[in-house]
Amino acid sequence: MIVLAGALLGITLGVLTARRRKGSTADLLHYGAIYGIAFALLGLIATLAIDRLTV
């Protein structure tokens, strides 16, 4: 759940960042993908840390 939320947040922030920099459609997709992957990875790490700490 945290991974999905992180990915959605990352995609949103990536698209907004590219839009703020006046990027093309390819830039919007690229930033959205990169930010989505990065935030999903952070969400995965957070999920693993929470799981390890609660067991």
Secondary structure, DSSP 8 states (H G I E B T S, - for coil): -HHHHHHHHHHHHHHHHHHHTT--HHHHHHHHHHHHHHHHHHHHHHHHHHHHHH-
